[in-house]
Amino acid sequence: MIETHFQKELEELKENLLKMAALVEEAIRGAVQSLVKRDSQLAKKTFKREVRINAMEIGIEDTCLKLLALRQPMAADLRFITSAMKIITDLERMGDQAVNIAERAISLNQEPQLKPYIDIPRMAEVTQSMVKDVLHAFVNHDSKLARSVCERDDLVDGLNDQIFRELLTYMMSDPKTIAREVHLMIVSRCLERIADHATNIAEDVIFMIDALVIKHHADEKKTDR
Amino acid sequence: MESTVLRIENFSAVFGQNQVLKGINLSIPRNKITAIMGPSGCGKTTLIRCINRMHELIPDAKVSGKIFLDDEDIYATDPIIVRRQVGMVFQKPNPFPMMSIYNNVIAGYNLNGISLAQNEKDRVVEESLRKAALWDEVKGALHRRGTFLSGGQQQRLCIARALAMQPDVLLLDEPTSALDPKSSSRIEELIVELKDAVTIVLVTHNTGQAARVSDYTTFLYLGELIEFGLSGNMFTAPKEKMTEEYLTGKFG
């Protein structure tokens, strides 16, 4: 089969999305590492990555609008492009969350470490696996993998609750440490938000592949298709 | 619940050895626009020609299966009556070249030997031209020849001629493929306005046009009906893989 110009443009769009996603992954990893390794220089790199992520979002959005206007895509191509537009919004917000984590890391690194970080790195690990897998699912049209990403969101929510409770007990036992605990709670919350964005992307990927709406339990409510 | 105006049951058509339609089952909803799309040679034109019994005018052509118009078997009805109830407009505008605009619109009555009083004729002509969104442009030139009009106007004249007989169903066979973009969008607007008055079956290989104007879409491929459904679903998330491939330009 001959590859059309349009197919080449779609391929380019896909590659750019992957580049943006790789940048987001790096930003999250760097931000979490800067906290765990107490390395504020590493934290500052996250800010530069975020600028690039934002620029990519604008560039990809522009490409999508042009493709919609000029190619009038239908069916799978239409779902791919509209999904791409939603995916970049979630990716960009993940970048913002990585910056939030890096900012908290810089503040925390100026004070003695409150406790060894155990659950936050674990949470970061699950969250990063979600980000990585959801893009893998997107590229390889793997809706099963996308569904597994949605399932992992519960694990991250559970860890977030656990971290919250643990930090609360620390606060009560020693109010002088409250500022540090609040920073850590925010880091935990940022990771939880990143996992939510990954779940949003997973839902878009499932729609793109199977033309099935699973978010907000739409499949249980709506049956008129 | 939508009512069905045309019911096509296990319908096949052949030209000599060549089977053009293979066991089509399709119900066309009343006062809706149903688009029939598919690559060249898929049988879409043959299907609508069968609906007003034009297909059998070709030597060697045979059909099997049934088509019901409001529960009347059209193959058990006089074809002249069928064609009165099911109007057709073709790809290329074909007003009768020697006739005035007025006589073109009223031609169906004259050819069928139905005589109308002059004021009745005037009313039919005005009403039909208004429905076809042509009245304002031609009301001062009703006795000029139809062929003086632009291509888009000629096509609207043909639509007016078909509407004059007050058909239940209007078949449009790629009605805009010979027209410029502006005239095409005029006709598309008209098609949407007409559906309150008449059920429309639109053959098009312009998928964009099918998406813009139709309520339902049928996808035919090599004489088989692959998918029928609401256009809103068909063009975003078709059920059949083949429809998906056709719409994304993988074949056809």
Interface residues (C-beta under 8 A of the other chain):
Chain A: M1 T4 F6 Q72 P73 M74 A75 A76 D77 L78 R79 A211 R225
Chain B: T207 G208 A211 N233 F235 T236 A237 P238 T243 E244 L247 T248 G249 K250
